[in-house]
């Protein structure tokens, strides 16, 4: 069994093939980014002290702006979500609203990592 994709690096906004000793590996990187991670806003801050002082509406605004930018550029929008962070009744509406806005575009593709890696290969 060979690994076909990874999603742990932050080198770009777009998918890319990982290289080893400047050789292609066949492994597609689906990059993540802290700005599109619920834990950054709802659980911790980048310096580890405490979470940023943002309202839930502000968190939604950040995610929507990131989505809109990716949509305008016809690029991947990958949001990292954790059930123990955003999965509470008081917070899950952020995800629901983001999905509603994305679906309203009519031409947004909701895909698994495997599907994204296949398309990027």
Jmol script that loads the backbone (N, CA, C; Angstrom):
load data "model"
ATOM      1  N   UNK A   1       0.845  -1.176   0.000  1.00  0.00           N
ATOM      2  CA  UNK A   1       0.000   0.000   0.000  1.00  0.00           C
ATOM      3  C   UNK A   1       0.887   1.235   0.000  1.00  0.00           C
ATOM      4  N   UNK A   2       0.597   2.145  -0.882  1.00  0.00           N
ATOM      5  CA  UNK A   2       1.383   3.366  -0.988  1.00  0.00           C
ATOM      6  C   UNK A   2       0.525   4.564  -0.605  1.00  0.00           C
ATOM      7  N   UNK A   3       1.133   5.493   0.100  1.00  0.00           N
ATOM      8  CA  UNK A   3       0.468   6.733   0.460  1.00  0.00           C
ATOM      9  C   UNK A   3       0.201   7.533  -0.809  1.00  0.00           C
ATOM     10  N   UNK A   4      -1.022   8.025  -0.977  1.00  0.00           N
ATOM     11  CA  UNK A   4      -1.348   8.802  -2.178  1.00  0.00           C
ATOM     12  C   UNK A   4      -1.433  10.294  -1.902  1.00  0.00           C
ATOM     13  N   UNK A   5      -1.675  10.661  -0.637  1.00  0.00           N
ATOM     14  CA  UNK A   5      -1.727  12.084  -0.301  1.00  0.00           C
ATOM     15  C   UNK A   5      -1.344  12.291   1.158  1.00  0.00           C
ATOM     16  N   UNK A   6      -0.980  13.521   1.454  1.00  0.00           N
ATOM     17  CA  UNK A   6      -0.700  13.965   2.815  1.00  0.00           C
ATOM     18  C   UNK A   6      -1.388  15.305   2.990  1.00  0.00           C
ATOM     19  N   UNK A   7      -1.734  15.635   4.213  1.00  0.00           N
ATOM     20  CA  UNK A   7      -2.351  16.929   4.472  1.00  0.00           C
ATOM     21  C   UNK A   7      -1.859  17.449   5.815  1.00  0.00           C
ATOM     22  N   UNK A   8      -0.550  17.716   5.886  1.00  0.00           N
ATOM     23  CA  UNK A   8       0.028  18.181   7.145  1.00  0.00           C
ATOM     24  C   UNK A   8       0.999  19.340   6.964  1.00  0.00           C
ATOM     25  N   UNK A   9       1.295  19.703   5.734  1.00  0.00           N
ATOM     26  CA  UNK A   9       2.276  20.759   5.469  1.00  0.00           C
ATOM     27  C   UNK A   9       1.590  22.057   5.073  1.00  0.00           C
ATOM     28  N   UNK A  10       2.357  23.147   5.111  1.00  0.00           N
ATOM     29  CA  UNK A  10       1.788  24.477   4.865  1.00  0.00           C
ATOM     30  C   UNK A  10       2.604  25.267   3.852  1.00  0.00           C
ATOM     31  N   UNK A  11       3.102  24.655   2.818  1.00  0.00           N
ATOM     32  CA  UNK A  11       4.013  25.338   1.898  1.00  0.00           C
ATOM     33  C   UNK A  11       3.318  26.131   0.797  1.00  0.00           C
ATOM     34  N   UNK A  12       2.010  25.970   0.628  1.00  0.00           N
ATOM     35  CA  UNK A  12       1.327  26.630  -0.485  1.00  0.00           C
ATOM     36  C   UNK A  12      -0.175  26.622  -0.216  1.00  0.00           C
ATOM     37  N   UNK A  13      -0.917  27.374  -1.010  1.00  0.00           N
ATOM     38  CA  UNK A  13      -2.378  27.309  -0.966  1.00  0.00           C
ATOM     39  C   UNK A  13      -2.907  26.251  -1.917  1.00  0.00           C
ATOM     40  N   UNK A  14      -2.074  25.819  -2.838  1.00  0.00           N
ATOM     41  CA  UNK A  14      -2.472  24.846  -3.856  1.00  0.00           C
ATOM     42  C   UNK A  14      -1.832  23.493  -3.574  1.00  0.00           C
ATOM     43  N   UNK A  15      -2.465  22.452  -4.078  1.00  0.00           N
ATOM     44  CA  UNK A  15      -1.908  21.111  -3.961  1.00  0.00           C
ATOM     45  C   UNK A  15      -0.628  21.012  -4.777  1.00  0.00           C
ATOM     46  N   UNK A  16       0.269  20.154  -4.319  1.00  0.00           N
ATOM     47  CA  UNK A  16       1.523  19.941  -5.041  1.00  0.00           C
ATOM     48  C   UNK A  16       2.038  18.543  -4.725  1.00  0.00           C
ATOM     49  N   UNK A  17       2.909  18.042  -5.586  1.00  0.00           N
ATOM     50  CA  UNK A  17       3.482  16.724  -5.363  1.00  0.00           C
ATOM     51  C   UNK A  17       4.712  16.842  -4.476  1.00  0.00           C
ATOM     52  N   UNK A  18       4.789  15.968  -3.484  1.00  0.00           N
ATOM     53  CA  UNK A  18       5.953  15.952  -2.604  1.00  0.00           C
ATOM     54  C   UNK A  18       7.142  15.345  -3.337  1.00  0.00           C
ATOM     55  N   UNK A  19       8.295  15.912  -3.092  1.00  0.00           N
ATOM     56  CA  UNK A  19       9.534  15.417  -3.673  1.00  0.00           C
ATOM     57  C   UNK A  19      10.415  14.836  -2.578  1.00  0.00           C
ATOM     58  N   UNK A  20      11.197  13.832  -2.944  1.00  0.00           N
ATOM     59  CA  UNK A  20      12.200  13.266  -2.048  1.00  0.00           C
ATOM     60  C   UNK A  20      13.505  13.217  -2.813  1.00  0.00           C
ATOM     61  N   UNK A  21      14.499  13.927  -2.315  1.00  0.00           N
ATOM     62  CA  UNK A  21      15.775  14.044  -3.029  1.00  0.00           C
ATOM     63  C   UNK A  21      15.557  14.535  -4.456  1.00  0.00           C
ATOM     64  N   UNK A  22      14.649  15.500  -4.594  1.00  0.00           N
ATOM     65  CA  UNK A  22      14.307  16.124  -5.873  1.00  0.00           C
ATOM     66  C   UNK A  22      13.651  15.166  -6.864  1.00  0.00           C
ATOM     67  N   UNK A  23      13.168  14.048  -6.367  1.00  0.00           N
ATOM     68  CA  UNK A  23      12.474  13.062  -7.199  1.00  0.00           C
ATOM     69  C   UNK A  23      10.990  13.062  -6.843  1.00  0.00           C
ATOM     70  N   UNK A  24      10.125  12.907  -7.851  1.00  0.00           N
ATOM     71  CA  UNK A  24       8.691  12.819  -7.615  1.00  0.00           C
ATOM     72  C   UNK A  24       8.372  11.576  -6.793  1.00  0.00           C
ATOM     73  N   UNK A  25       7.441  11.713  -5.868  1.00  0.00           N
ATOM     74  CA  UNK A  25       7.058  10.592  -5.008  1.00  0.00           C
ATOM     75  C   UNK A  25       5.691  10.011  -5.353  1.00  0.00           C
ATOM     76  N   UNK A  26       4.894  10.762  -6.107  1.00  0.00           N
ATOM     77  CA  UNK A  26       3.528  10.337  -6.368  1.00  0.00           C
ATOM     78  C   UNK A  26       2.578  10.689  -5.233  1.00  0.00           C
ATOM     79  N   UNK A  27       3.096  11.315  -4.177  1.00  0.00           N
ATOM     80  CA  UNK A  27       2.277  11.717  -3.029  1.00  0.00           C
ATOM     81  C   UNK A  27       1.880  13.181  -3.198  1.00  0.00           C
ATOM     82  N   UNK A  28       0.589  13.436  -3.189  1.00  0.00           N
ATOM     83  CA  UNK A  28       0.069  14.793  -3.338  1.00  0.00           C
ATOM     84  C   UNK A  28      -0.104  15.419  -1.958  1.00  0.00           C
ATOM     85  N   UNK A  29       0.444  16.616  -1.783  1.00  0.00           N
ATOM     86  CA  UNK A  29       0.235  17.372  -0.547  1.00  0.00           C
ATOM     87  C   UNK A  29      -1.005  18.246  -0.712  1.00  0.00           C
ATOM     88  N   UNK A  30      -1.928  18.104   0.211  1.00  0.00           N
ATOM     89  CA  UNK A  30      -3.119  18.949   0.279  1.00  0.00           C
ATOM     90  C   UNK A  30      -2.880  19.862   1.481  1.00  0.00           C
ATOM     91  N   UNK A  31      -2.356  21.050   1.244  1.00  0.00           N
ATOM     92  CA  UNK A  31      -1.849  21.868   2.347  1.00  0.00           C
ATOM     93  C   UNK A  31      -2.935  22.437   3.257  1.00  0.00           C
ATOM     94  N   UNK A  32      -2.566  22.546   4.508  1.00  0.00           N
ATOM     95  CA  UNK A  32      -3.414  23.181   5.515  1.00  0.00           C
ATOM     96  C   UNK A  32      -2.811  24.540   5.848  1.00  0.00           C
ATOM     97  N   UNK A  33      -3.551  25.323   6.615  1.00  0.00           N
ATOM     98  CA  UNK A  33      -3.045  26.635   7.031  1.00  0.00           C
ATOM     99  C   UNK A  33      -3.764  27.028   8.315  1.00  0.00           C
ATOM    100  N   UNK A  34      -3.032  27.622   9.244  1.00  0.00           N
ATOM    101  CA  UNK A  34      -3.613  28.004  10.534  1.00  0.00           C
ATOM    102  C   UNK A  34      -4.810  28.937  10.379  1.00  0.00           C
ATOM    103  N   UNK A  35      -4.802  29.807   9.385  1.00  0.00           N
ATOM    104  CA  UNK A  35      -5.905  30.761   9.238  1.00  0.00           C
ATOM    105  C   UNK A  35      -7.229  30.060   8.918  1.00  0.00           C
ATOM    106  N   UNK A  36      -7.145  28.831   8.410  1.00  0.00           N
ATOM    107  CA  UNK A  36      -8.345  28.054   8.095  1.00  0.00           C
ATOM    108  C   UNK A  36      -8.494  26.863   9.050  1.00  0.00           C
ATOM    109  N   UNK A  37      -8.175  27.075  10.306  1.00  0.00           N
ATOM    110  CA  UNK A  37      -8.243  26.030  11.335  1.00  0.00           C
ATOM    111  C   UNK A  37      -9.078  26.552  12.507  1.00  0.00           C
ATOM    112  N   UNK A  38     -10.127  25.832  12.854  1.00  0.00           N
ATOM    113  CA  UNK A  38     -11.006  26.296  13.933  1.00  0.00           C
ATOM    114  C   UNK A  38     -10.286  26.457  15.264  1.00  0.00           C
ATOM    115  N   UNK A  39      -9.303  25.619  15.536  1.00  0.00           N
ATOM    116  CA  UNK A  39      -8.600  25.677  16.819  1.00  0.00           C
ATOM    117  C   UNK A  39      -7.865  26.998  17.017  1.00  0.00           C
ATOM    118  N   UNK A  40      -7.417  27.606  15.930  1.00  0.00           N
ATOM    119  CA  UNK A  40      -6.715  28.884  16.025  1.00  0.00           C
ATOM    120  C   UNK A  40      -7.576  29.941  16.699  1.00  0.00           C
ATOM    121  N   UNK A  41      -8.854  29.937  16.411  1.00  0.00           N
ATOM    122  CA  UNK A  41      -9.756  30.979  16.899  1.00  0.00           C
ATOM    123  C   UNK A  41     -10.573  30.567  18.117  1.00  0.00           C
ATOM    124  N   UNK A  42     -10.807  29.278  18.253  1.00  0.00           N
ATOM    125  CA  UNK A  42     -11.743  28.817  19.275  1.00  0.00           C
ATOM    126  C   UNK A  42     -11.098  28.007  20.395  1.00  0.00           C
ATOM    127  N   UNK A  43      -9.788  27.738  20.283  1.00  0.00           N
ATOM    128  CA  UNK A  43      -9.166  26.872  21.277  1.00  0.00           C
ATOM    129  C   UNK A  43      -7.820  27.386  21.740  1.00  0.00           C
ATOM    130  N   UNK A  44      -7.006  27.901  20.819  1.00  0.00           N
ATOM    131  CA  UNK A  44      -5.653  28.329  21.166  1.00  0.00           C
ATOM    132  C   UNK A  44      -5.243  29.504  20.302  1.00  0.00           C
ATOM    133  N   UNK A  45      -4.163  30.157  20.678  1.00  0.00           N
ATOM    134  CA  UNK A  45      -3.581  31.198  19.838  1.00  0.00           C
ATOM    135  C   UNK A  45      -2.239  30.695  19.327  1.00  0.00           C
ATOM    136  N   UNK A  46      -1.705  31.290  18.253  1.00  0.00           N
ATOM    137  CA  UNK A  46      -0.436  30.819  17.699  1.00  0.00           C
ATOM    138  C   UNK A  46       0.714  30.815  18.709  1.00  0.00           C
ATOM    139  N   UNK A  47       0.714  31.720  19.688  1.00  0.00           N
ATOM    140  CA  UNK A  47       1.808  31.743  20.665  1.00  0.00           C
ATOM    141  C   UNK A  47       1.546  30.829  21.863  1.00  0.00           C
ATOM    142  N   UNK A  48       0.411  30.138  21.862  1.00  0.00           N
ATOM    143  CA  UNK A  48       0.117  29.167  22.900  1.00  0.00           C
ATOM    144  C   UNK A  48      -0.424  29.746  24.191  1.00  0.00           C
ATOM    145  N   UNK A  49      -0.615  31.049  24.270  1.00  0.00           N
ATOM    146  CA  UNK A  49      -1.053  31.652  25.527  1.00  0.00           C
ATOM    147  C   UNK A  49      -2.537  31.411  25.787  1.00  0.00           C
ATOM    148  N   UNK A  50      -3.368  31.810  24.901  1.00  0.00           N
ATOM    149  CA  UNK A  50      -4.811  31.596  24.994  1.00  0.00           C
ATOM    150  C   UNK A  50      -5.402  31.879  23.626  1.00  0.00           C
ATOM    151  N   UNK A  51      -6.660  31.578  23.472  1.00  0.00           N
ATOM    152  CA  UNK A  51      -7.248  31.800  22.153  1.00  0.00           C
ATOM    153  C   UNK A  51      -7.430  33.292  21.888  1.00  0.00           C
ATOM    154  N   UNK A  52      -7.422  33.693  20.625  1.00  0.00           N
ATOM    155  CA  UNK A  52      -7.630  35.100  20.278  1.00  0.00           C
ATOM    156  C   UNK A  52      -9.002  35.581  20.731  1.00  0.00           C
ATOM    157  N   UNK A  53      -9.108  36.851  20.954  1.00  0.00           N
ATOM    158  CA  UNK A  53     -10.362  37.437  21.411  1.00  0.00           C
ATOM    159  C   UNK A  53     -11.210  37.828  20.202  1.00  0.00           C
ATOM    160  N   UNK A  54     -11.801  36.824  19.553  1.00  0.00           N
ATOM    161  CA  UNK A  54     -12.683  37.047  18.410  1.00  0.00           C
ATOM    162  C   UNK A  54     -14.061  36.504  18.744  1.00  0.00           C
ATOM    163  N   UNK A  55     -15.072  37.209  18.300  1.00  0.00           N
ATOM    164  CA  UNK A  55     -16.433  36.695  18.464  1.00  0.00           C
ATOM    165  C   UNK A  55     -16.653  35.559  17.466  1.00  0.00           C
ATOM    166  N   UNK A  56     -17.691  34.780  17.682  1.00  0.00           N
ATOM    167  CA  UNK A  56     -18.024  33.712  16.739  1.00  0.00           C
ATOM    168  C   UNK A  56     -18.365  34.291  15.375  1.00  0.00           C
ATOM    169  N   UNK A  57     -19.006  35.446  15.345  1.00  0.00           N
ATOM    170  CA  UNK A  57     -19.289  36.115  14.070  1.00  0.00           C
ATOM    171  C   UNK A  57     -17.995  36.482  13.348  1.00  0.00           C
ATOM    172  N   UNK A  58     -16.985  36.913  14.105  1.00  0.00           N
ATOM    173  CA  UNK A  58     -15.688  37.241  13.505  1.00  0.00           C
ATOM    174  C   UNK A  58     -15.017  36.001  12.918  1.00  0.00           C
ATOM    175  N   UNK A  59     -15.128  34.879  13.618  1.00  0.00           N
ATOM    176  CA  UNK A  59     -14.551  33.625  13.115  1.00  0.00           C
ATOM    177  C   UNK A  59     -15.224  33.252  11.796  1.00  0.00           C
ATOM    178  N   UNK A  60     -16.548  33.319  11.759  1.00  0.00           N
ATOM    179  CA  UNK A  60     -17.267  33.047  10.510  1.00  0.00           C
ATOM    180  C   UNK A  60     -16.801  33.994   9.416  1.00  0.00           C
ATOM    181  N   UNK A  61     -16.627  35.247   9.727  1.00  0.00           N
ATOM    182  CA  UNK A  61     -16.182  36.232   8.738  1.00  0.00           C
ATOM    183  C   UNK A  61     -14.820  35.869   8.156  1.00  0.00           C
ATOM    184  N   UNK A  62     -13.894  35.439   8.994  1.00  0.00           N
ATOM    185  CA  UNK A  62     -12.573  35.021   8.504  1.00  0.00           C
ATOM    186  C   UNK A  62     -12.727  33.845   7.544  1.00  0.00           C
ATOM    187  N   UNK A  63     -13.487  32.830   7.948  1.00  0.00           N
ATOM    188  CA  UNK A  63     -13.667  31.648   7.106  1.00  0.00           C
ATOM    189  C   UNK A  63     -14.357  32.001   5.788  1.00  0.00           C
ATOM    190  N   UNK A  64     -15.368  32.862   5.841  1.00  0.00           N
ATOM    191  CA  UNK A  64     -16.066  33.263   4.616  1.00  0.00           C
ATOM    192  C   UNK A  64     -15.148  34.038   3.680  1.00  0.00           C
ATOM    193  N   UNK A  65     -14.325  34.906   4.224  1.00  0.00           N
ATOM    194  CA  UNK A  65     -13.389  35.661   3.378  1.00  0.00           C
ATOM    195  C   UNK A  65     -12.354  34.730   2.748  1.00  0.00           C
ATOM    196  N   UNK A  66     -11.884  33.762   3.514  1.00  0.00           N
ATOM    197  CA  UNK A  66     -10.951  32.779   2.961  1.00  0.00           C
ATOM    198  C   UNK A  66     -11.623  31.968   1.855  1.00  0.00           C
ATOM    199  N   UNK A  67     -12.864  31.547   2.102  1.00  0.00           N
ATOM    200  CA  UNK A  67     -13.606  30.809   1.079  1.00  0.00           C
ATOM    201  C   UNK A  67     -13.794  31.654  -0.175  1.00  0.00           C
ATOM    202  N   UNK A  68     -14.242  32.892  -0.014  1.00  0.00           N
ATOM    203  CA  UNK A  68     -14.481  33.772  -1.165  1.00  0.00           C
ATOM    204  C   UNK A  68     -13.205  33.977  -1.978  1.00  0.00           C
ATOM    205  N   UNK A  69     -12.082  34.145  -1.304  1.00  0.00           N
ATOM    206  CA  UNK A  69     -10.817  34.300  -2.016  1.00  0.00           C
ATOM    207  C   UNK A  69     -10.461  33.063  -2.817  1.00  0.00           C
ATOM    208  N   UNK A  70     -10.622  31.897  -2.207  1.00  0.00           N
ATOM    209  CA  UNK A  70     -10.344  30.645  -2.913  1.00  0.00           C
ATOM    210  C   UNK A  70     -11.312  30.459  -4.075  1.00  0.00           C
ATOM    211  N   UNK A  71     -12.565  30.806  -3.863  1.00  0.00           N
ATOM    212  CA  UNK A  71     -13.575  30.683  -4.917  1.00  0.00           C
ATOM    213  C   UNK A  71     -13.222  31.586  -6.096  1.00  0.00           C
ATOM    214  N   UNK A  72     -12.877  32.828  -5.820  1.00  0.00           N
ATOM    215  CA  UNK A  72     -12.512  33.771  -6.884  1.00  0.00           C
ATOM    216  C   UNK A  72     -11.288  33.299  -7.662  1.00  0.00           C
ATOM    217  N   UNK A  73     -10.354  32.663  -6.966  1.00  0.00           N
ATOM    218  CA  UNK A  73      -9.133  32.162  -7.609  1.00  0.00           C
ATOM    219  C   UNK A  73      -9.305  30.760  -8.183  1.00  0.00           C
ATOM    220  N   UNK A  74     -10.494  30.179  -8.026  1.00  0.00           N
ATOM    221  CA  UNK A  74     -10.768  28.798  -8.455  1.00  0.00           C
ATOM    222  C   UNK A  74      -9.745  27.837  -7.848  1.00  0.00           C
ATOM    223  N   UNK A  75      -9.492  28.008  -6.560  1.00  0.00           N
ATOM    224  CA  UNK A  75      -8.518  27.189  -5.842  1.00  0.00           C
ATOM    225  C   UNK A  75      -9.192  26.414  -4.711  1.00  0.00           C
ATOM    226  N   UNK A  76      -8.426  25.542  -4.122  1.00  0.00           N
ATOM    227  CA  UNK A  76      -8.884  24.726  -3.004  1.00  0.00           C
ATOM    228  C   UNK A  76      -9.149  25.578  -1.762  1.00  0.00           C
ATOM    229  N   UNK A  77     -10.247  25.311  -1.103  1.00  0.00           N
ATOM    230  CA  UNK A  77     -10.522  25.870   0.221  1.00  0.00           C
ATOM    231  C   UNK A  77     -10.625  24.690   1.163  1.00  0.00           C
ATOM    232  N   UNK A  78      -9.618  24.501   1.972  1.00  0.00           N
ATOM    233  CA  UNK A  78      -9.629  23.402   2.936  1.00  0.00           C
ATOM    234  C   UNK A  78      -9.700  23.981   4.336  1.00  0.00           C
ATOM    235  N   UNK A  79     -10.724  23.609   5.049  1.00  0.00           N
ATOM    236  CA  UNK A  79     -10.936  24.070   6.409  1.00  0.00           C
ATOM    237  C   UNK A  79     -10.651  22.907   7.353  1.00  0.00           C
ATOM    238  N   UNK A  80      -9.826  23.142   8.356  1.00  0.00           N
ATOM    239  CA  UNK A  80      -9.523  22.117   9.352  1.00  0.00           C
ATOM    240  C   UNK A  80     -10.455  22.311  10.542  1.00  0.00           C
ATOM    241  N   UNK A  81     -11.237  21.283  10.819  1.00  0.00           N
ATOM    242  CA  UNK A  81     -12.223  21.349  11.901  1.00  0.00           C
ATOM    243  C   UNK A  81     -12.009  20.196  12.871  1.00  0.00           C
ATOM    244  N   UNK A  82     -12.255  20.466  14.137  1.00  0.00           N
ATOM    245  CA  UNK A  82     -12.101  19.475  15.189  1.00  0.00           C
ATOM    246  C   UNK A  82     -13.433  19.353  15.939  1.00  0.00           C
ATOM    247  N   UNK A  83     -13.972  18.145  16.094  1.00  0.00           N
ATOM    248  CA  UNK A  83     -15.248  17.982  16.784  1.00  0.00           C
ATOM    249  C   UNK A  83     -15.237  18.557  18.202  1.00  0.00           C
ATOM    250  N   UNK A  84     -14.097  18.472  18.879  1.00  0.00           N
ATOM    251  CA  UNK A  84     -14.016  18.959  20.254  1.00  0.00           C
ATOM    252  C   UNK A  84     -13.808  20.475  20.326  1.00  0.00           C
ATOM    253  N   UNK A  85     -13.695  21.129  19.178  1.00  0.00           N
ATOM    254  CA  UNK A  85     -13.511  22.582  19.154  1.00  0.00           C
ATOM    255  C   UNK A  85     -14.762  23.273  18.621  1.00  0.00           C
ATOM    256  N   UNK A  86     -15.156  22.951  17.394  1.00  0.00           N
ATOM    257  CA  UNK A  86     -16.293  23.640  16.776  1.00  0.00           C
ATOM    258  C   UNK A  86     -17.589  22.833  16.875  1.00  0.00           C
ATOM    259  N   UNK A  87     -17.496  21.616  17.365  1.00  0.00           N
ATOM    260  CA  UNK A  87     -18.645  20.715  17.350  1.00  0.00           C
ATOM    261  C   UNK A  87     -19.695  20.935  18.420  1.00  0.00           C
ATOM    262  N   UNK A  88     -19.611  22.007  19.143  1.00  0.00           N
ATOM    263  CA  UNK A  88     -20.598  22.300  20.189  1.00  0.00           C
ATOM    264  C   UNK A  88     -21.798  23.057  19.626  1.00  0.00           C
ATOM    265  N   UNK A  89     -22.935  22.940  20.303  1.00  0.00           N
ATOM    266  CA  UNK A  89     -24.167  23.596  19.850  1.00  0.00           C
ATOM    267  C   UNK A  89     -23.977  25.090  19.627  1.00  0.00           C
ATOM    268  N   UNK A  90     -23.179  25.709  20.468  1.00  0.00           N
ATOM    269  CA  UNK A  90     -22.995  27.159  20.381  1.00  0.00           C
ATOM    270  C   UNK A  90     -22.067  27.577  19.245  1.00  0.00           C
ATOM    271  N   UNK A  91     -21.388  26.609  18.612  1.00  0.00           N
ATOM    272  CA  UNK A  91     -20.398  26.936  17.581  1.00  0.00           C
ATOM    273  C   UNK A  91     -20.665  26.296  16.228  1.00  0.00           C
ATOM    274  N   UNK A  92     -21.350  25.177  16.191  1.00  0.00           N
ATOM    275  CA  UNK A  92     -21.503  24.421  14.948  1.00  0.00           C
ATOM    276  C   UNK A  92     -22.201  25.234  13.867  1.00  0.00           C
ATOM    277  N   UNK A  93     -22.958  26.232  14.264  1.00  0.00           N
ATOM    278  CA  UNK A  93     -23.642  27.084  13.283  1.00  0.00           C
ATOM    279  C   UNK A  93     -22.645  27.771  12.344  1.00  0.00           C
ATOM    280  N   UNK A  94     -21.420  27.978  12.790  1.00  0.00           N
ATOM    281  CA  UNK A  94     -20.393  28.582  11.927  1.00  0.00           C
ATOM    282  C   UNK A  94     -20.176  27.695  10.704  1.00  0.00           C
ATOM    283  N   UNK A  95     -20.027  26.404  10.938  1.00  0.00           N
ATOM    284  CA  UNK A  95     -19.810  25.448   9.848  1.00  0.00           C
ATOM    285  C   UNK A  95     -21.056  25.362   8.974  1.00  0.00           C
ATOM    286  N   UNK A  96     -22.215  25.312   9.595  1.00  0.00           N
ATOM    287  CA  UNK A  96     -23.467  25.235   8.838  1.00  0.00           C
ATOM    288  C   UNK A  96     -23.641  26.453   7.933  1.00  0.00           C
ATOM    289  N   UNK A  97     -23.337  27.626   8.434  1.00  0.00           N
ATOM    290  CA  UNK A  97     -23.473  28.850   7.631  1.00  0.00           C
ATOM    291  C   UNK A  97     -22.455  28.878   6.495  1.00  0.00           C
ATOM    292  N   UNK A  98     -21.250  28.444   6.769  1.00  0.00           N
ATOM    293  CA  UNK A  98     -20.225  28.388   5.725  1.00  0.00           C
ATOM    294  C   UNK A  98     -20.643  27.429   4.611  1.00  0.00           C
ATOM    295  N   UNK A  99     -21.154  26.273   4.970  1.00  0.00           N
ATOM    296  CA  UNK A  99     -21.633  25.308   3.971  1.00  0.00           C
ATOM    297  C   UNK A  99     -22.803  25.889   3.188  1.00  0.00           C
ATOM    298  N   UNK A 100     -23.724  26.540   3.881  1.00  0.00           N
ATOM    299  CA  UNK A 100     -24.867  27.159   3.196  1.00  0.00           C
ATOM    300  C   UNK A 100     -24.386  28.174   2.161  1.00  0.00           C
ATOM    301  N   UNK A 101     -23.440  29.013   2.524  1.00  0.00           N
ATOM    302  CA  UNK A 101     -22.915  30.026   1.598  1.00  0.00           C
ATOM    303  C   UNK A 101     -22.190  29.382   0.417  1.00  0.00           C
ATOM    304  N   UNK A 102     -21.442  28.328   0.679  1.00  0.00           N
ATOM    305  CA  UNK A 102     -20.731  27.639  -0.401  1.00  0.00           C
ATOM    306  C   UNK A 102     -21.723  26.979  -1.358  1.00  0.00           C
ATOM    307  N   UNK A 103     -22.730  26.302  -0.823  1.00  0.00           N
ATOM    308  CA  UNK A 103     -23.737  25.657  -1.668  1.00  0.00           C
ATOM    309  C   UNK A 103     -24.502  26.675  -2.503  1.00  0.00           C
ATOM    310  N   UNK A 104     -24.704  27.864  -1.967  1.00  0.00           N
ATOM    311  CA  UNK A 104     -25.447  28.905  -2.685  1.00  0.00           C
ATOM    312  C   UNK A 104     -24.739  29.334  -3.967  1.00  0.00           C
ATOM    313  N   UNK A 105     -23.442  29.106  -4.058  1.00  0.00           N
ATOM    314  CA  UNK A 105     -22.698  29.435  -5.280  1.00  0.00           C
ATOM    315  C   UNK A 105     -23.151  28.551  -6.441  1.00  0.00           C
ATOM    316  N   UNK A 106     -23.579  27.337  -6.128  1.00  0.00           N
ATOM    317  CA  UNK A 106     -24.098  26.437  -7.147  1.00  0.00           C
ATOM    318  C   UNK A 106     -23.062  25.597  -7.865  1.00  0.00           C
ATOM    319  N   UNK A 107     -21.804  25.989  -7.806  1.00  0.00           N
ATOM    320  CA  UNK A 107     -20.781  25.248  -8.553  1.00  0.00           C
ATOM    321  C   UNK A 107     -19.567  24.909  -7.689  1.00  0.00           C
ATOM    322  N   UNK A 108     -19.788  24.735  -6.401  1.00  0.00           N
ATOM    323  CA  UNK A 108     -18.708  24.386  -5.480  1.00  0.00           C
ATOM    324  C   UNK A 108     -18.665  22.873  -5.328  1.00  0.00           C
ATOM    325  N   UNK A 109     -17.470  22.330  -5.417  1.00  0.00           N
ATOM    326  CA  UNK A 109     -17.259  20.889  -5.310  1.00  0.00           C
ATOM    327  C   UNK A 109     -16.869  20.551  -3.879  1.00  0.00           C
ATOM    328  N   UNK A 110     -17.671  19.744  -3.193  1.00  0.00           N
ATOM    329  CA  UNK A 110     -17.347  19.230  -1.864  1.00  0.00           C
ATOM    330  C   UNK A 110     -16.716  17.859  -2.078  1.00  0.00           C
ATOM    331  N   UNK A 111     -15.457  17.710  -1.683  1.00  0.00           N
ATOM    332  CA  UNK A 111     -14.725  16.493  -2.015  1.00  0.00           C
ATOM    333  C   UNK A 111     -13.951  15.958  -0.819  1.00  0.00           C
ATOM    334  N   UNK A 112     -13.652  14.676  -0.887  1.00  0.00           N
ATOM    335  CA  UNK A 112     -12.767  14.060   0.105  1.00  0.00           C
ATOM    336  C   UNK A 112     -11.320  14.373  -0.265  1.00  0.00           C
ATOM    337  N   UNK A 113     -10.416  14.144   0.676  1.00  0.00           N
ATOM    338  CA  UNK A 113      -8.991  14.318   0.368  1.00  0.00           C
ATOM    339  C   UNK A 113      -8.574  13.411  -0.793  1.00  0.00           C
ATOM    340  N   UNK A 114      -9.067  12.193  -0.786  1.00  0.00           N
ATOM    341  CA  UNK A 114      -8.718  11.261  -1.863  1.00  0.00           C
ATOM    342  C   UNK A 114      -9.142  11.813  -3.222  1.00  0.00           C
ATOM    343  N   UNK A 115     -10.344  12.349  -3.309  1.00  0.00           N
ATOM    344  CA  UNK A 115     -10.822  12.920  -4.573  1.00  0.00           C
ATOM    345  C   UNK A 115      -9.979  14.124  -4.994  1.00  0.00           C
ATOM    346  N   UNK A 116      -9.620  14.971  -4.039  1.00  0.00           N
ATOM    347  CA  UNK A 116      -8.780  16.135  -4.348  1.00  0.00           C
ATOM    348  C   UNK A 116      -7.418  15.675  -4.860  1.00  0.00           C
ATOM    349  N   UNK A 117      -6.826  14.695  -4.198  1.00  0.00           N
ATOM    350  CA  UNK A 117      -5.515  14.187  -4.616  1.00  0.00           C
ATOM    351  C   UNK A 117      -5.575  13.582  -6.014  1.00  0.00           C
ATOM    352  N   UNK A 118      -6.637  12.845  -6.321  1.00  0.00           N
ATOM    353  CA  UNK A 118      -6.785  12.272  -7.665  1.00  0.00           C
ATOM    354  C   UNK A 118      -6.844  13.365  -8.720  1.00  0.00           C
ATOM    355  N   UNK A 119      -7.577  14.433  -8.446  1.00  0.00           N
ATOM    356  CA  UNK A 119      -7.694  15.528  -9.408  1.00  0.00           C
ATOM    357  C   UNK A 119      -6.368  16.271  -9.554  1.00  0.00           C
ATOM    358  N   UNK A 120      -5.638  16.413  -8.462  1.00  0.00           N
ATOM    359  CA  UNK A 120      -4.380  17.166  -8.478  1.00  0.00           C
ATOM    360  C   UNK A 120      -3.229  16.384  -9.108  1.00  0.00           C
ATOM    361  N   UNK A 121      -3.363  15.066  -9.146  1.00  0.00           N
ATOM    362  CA  UNK A 121      -2.260  14.223  -9.663  1.00  0.00           C
ATOM    363  C   UNK A 121      -2.023  14.427 -11.145  1.00  0.00           C
TER     364      UNK A 121
END
end "model"
wireframe off; spacefill off
backbone 0.3
color backbone group
